[in-house]
Amino acid sequence: MARPLEICCTACGRNALARAEPLYEGFQKRGEAFVCTACGHRYPSREATPFADRAVAPRVFTDADPPETVRVFKESERRRCCAWCAHFVVNPFGQRCGLTNRETEATGLCDRFESRAEPAVQPQTPPKPRDPLAGLFGDGTLNT
Ligand SMILES: [Zn+2]
Protein backbone atom coordinates (compact mmCIF):
# COMPACT_ATOMS: atom_id res chain seq x y z
CA MET A 1 0.00 0.00 0.00
CA ALA A 2 1.24 3.44 -0.80
CA ARG A 3 2.18 5.65 2.03
CA PRO A 4 -0.17 8.57 2.57
CA LEU A 5 2.32 11.15 1.40
CA GLU A 6 3.69 9.25 -1.55
CA ILE A 7 3.18 11.05 -4.82
CA CYS A 8 3.73 10.40 -8.48
CA CYS A 9 5.31 13.74 -9.08
CA THR A 10 4.21 15.24 -12.37
CA ALA A 11 7.17 17.60 -12.35
CA CYS A 12 9.98 15.07 -12.12
CA GLY A 13 8.03 11.92 -12.99
CA ARG A 14 9.25 10.03 -9.95
CA ASN A 15 7.54 8.35 -7.08
CA ALA A 16 8.55 10.45 -4.15
CA LEU A 17 7.44 11.53 -0.74
CA ALA A 18 5.72 14.83 -0.40
CA ARG A 19 6.36 17.15 2.48
CA ALA A 20 3.24 18.83 3.82
CA GLU A 21 3.42 22.53 4.45
CA PRO A 22 0.58 24.09 6.35
CA LEU A 23 -0.77 27.25 4.80
CA TYR A 24 -1.85 29.97 7.17
CA GLU A 25 -4.00 32.96 6.61
CA GLY A 26 -3.34 35.05 9.66
CA PHE A 27 -3.61 32.48 12.43
CA GLN A 28 -6.13 30.40 10.57
CA LYS A 29 -4.86 27.27 8.94
CA ARG A 30 -6.19 27.53 5.43
CA GLY A 31 -4.95 24.31 3.95
CA GLU A 32 -1.82 22.48 3.03
CA ALA A 33 0.69 22.70 0.28
CA PHE A 34 2.78 19.70 -0.69
CA VAL A 35 6.37 19.76 -1.82
CA CYS A 36 8.01 16.96 -3.77
CA THR A 37 11.05 15.85 -1.81
CA ALA A 38 12.70 14.63 -4.98
CA CYS A 39 12.61 17.77 -7.08
CA GLY A 40 11.13 20.42 -4.83
CA HIS A 41 8.08 21.03 -6.97
CA ARG A 42 5.35 22.66 -4.92
CA TYR A 43 1.70 21.72 -5.23
CA PRO A 44 -0.46 24.51 -3.86
CA SER A 45 -3.21 22.32 -2.46
CA ARG A 46 -4.10 18.76 -1.53
CA GLU A 47 -6.33 18.61 -4.60
CA ALA A 48 -3.47 19.59 -6.88
CA THR A 49 -1.11 17.01 -5.47
CA PRO A 50 -0.80 13.78 -7.47
CA PHE A 51 -0.90 11.34 -4.55
CA ALA A 52 0.14 7.85 -5.44
CA ASP A 53 -2.75 6.21 -3.64
CA ARG A 54 -5.19 8.10 -5.74
CA ALA A 55 -6.75 6.31 -8.69
CA VAL A 56 -4.00 5.76 -11.21
CA ALA A 57 -2.87 9.20 -12.12
CA PRO A 58 -1.65 9.86 -15.63
CA ARG A 59 2.08 9.43 -15.61
CA VAL A 60 4.46 10.91 -18.06
CA PHE A 61 6.59 7.81 -18.20
CA THR A 62 5.30 4.32 -17.71
CA ASP A 63 7.17 1.09 -17.32
CA ALA A 64 5.45 -0.04 -20.49
CA ASP A 65 7.35 2.50 -22.54
CA PRO A 66 9.56 0.54 -24.90
CA PRO A 67 13.25 0.96 -24.20
CA GLU A 68 14.12 2.67 -27.42
CA THR A 69 17.47 1.96 -28.85
CA VAL A 70 19.15 5.17 -29.76
CA ARG A 71 19.41 5.30 -33.51
CA VAL A 72 19.91 8.96 -34.08
CA PHE A 73 22.28 8.72 -36.98
CA LYS A 74 21.39 8.22 -40.58
CA GLU A 75 23.61 5.95 -42.57
CA SER A 76 25.29 8.89 -44.28
CA GLU A 77 26.03 10.60 -41.00
CA ARG A 78 27.10 7.45 -39.33
CA ARG A 79 30.38 7.35 -41.16
CA ARG A 80 31.18 10.87 -40.09
CA CYS A 81 31.21 10.04 -36.40
CA CYS A 82 34.37 10.73 -34.49
CA ALA A 83 34.57 7.01 -33.84
CA TRP A 84 35.35 6.46 -37.49
CA CYS A 85 37.62 9.44 -37.79
CA ALA A 86 41.34 9.09 -38.38
CA HIS A 87 41.94 11.60 -35.60
CA PHE A 88 39.95 9.74 -33.00
CA VAL A 89 42.23 8.49 -30.25
CA VAL A 90 41.15 6.04 -27.62
CA ASN A 91 43.35 5.35 -24.64
CA PRO A 92 42.76 4.05 -21.13
CA PHE A 93 42.15 7.56 -19.87
CA GLY A 94 39.42 8.45 -22.27
CA GLN A 95 38.85 9.29 -25.86
CA ARG A 96 39.91 12.44 -27.56
CA CYS A 97 40.41 14.05 -30.89
CA GLY A 98 44.01 13.93 -32.04
CA LEU A 99 43.55 17.22 -33.86
CA THR A 100 42.18 19.38 -31.09
CA ASN A 101 43.49 17.20 -28.26
CA ARG A 102 40.15 17.67 -26.59
CA GLU A 103 37.98 15.03 -25.09
CA THR A 104 35.43 13.91 -27.58
CA GLU A 105 32.53 11.54 -27.92
CA ALA A 106 32.66 8.59 -30.26
CA THR A 107 29.29 9.71 -31.54
CA GLY A 108 30.37 13.26 -32.18
CA LEU A 109 30.19 14.81 -35.62
CA CYS A 110 32.98 17.05 -36.74
CA ASP A 111 33.81 19.24 -39.74
CA ARG A 112 37.33 17.98 -39.79
CA PHE A 113 36.31 14.39 -40.08
CA GLU A 114 38.72 12.27 -42.03
CA SER A 115 37.84 8.74 -42.85
CA ARG A 116 40.08 6.26 -41.23
CA ALA A 117 42.05 4.24 -43.73
CA GLU A 118 41.35 1.00 -41.98
CA PRO A 119 39.51 -0.12 -38.93
CA ALA A 120 41.74 0.59 -35.98
CA VAL A 121 43.27 -2.47 -34.47
CA GLN A 122 44.07 -1.75 -30.89
CA PRO A 123 47.26 -3.48 -29.75
CA GLN A 124 45.56 -4.89 -26.69
CA THR A 125 42.49 -6.20 -28.49
CA PRO A 126 42.17 -9.60 -30.11
CA PRO A 127 42.44 -9.88 -33.94
CA LYS A 128 38.73 -9.32 -34.44
CA PRO A 129 37.94 -6.17 -32.48
CA ARG A 130 34.38 -5.80 -31.42
CA ASP A 131 32.82 -2.70 -32.86
CA PRO A 132 32.39 -0.55 -29.76
CA LEU A 133 29.40 1.16 -31.30
CA ALA A 134 27.64 -1.99 -32.42
CA GLY A 135 25.19 -1.64 -29.60
CA LEU A 136 24.45 1.92 -30.55
CA PHE A 137 24.25 1.65 -34.27
CA GLY A 138 23.28 -1.91 -34.81
CA ASP A 139 25.50 -4.52 -36.31
CA GLY A 140 26.66 -2.61 -39.33
CA THR A 141 29.61 -3.79 -41.29
CA LEU A 142 32.46 -1.43 -41.74
CA ASN A 143 33.93 -1.46 -45.25
CA THR A 144 36.50 1.26 -45.05
ZN1 LIG B 1 9.16 15.92 -8.16
Residues whose N, C-alpha, C, O or C-beta is under 5 A from the ligand:
A	BS01	ZN	C9 A11 C12 C36 A38 C39 G40 H41
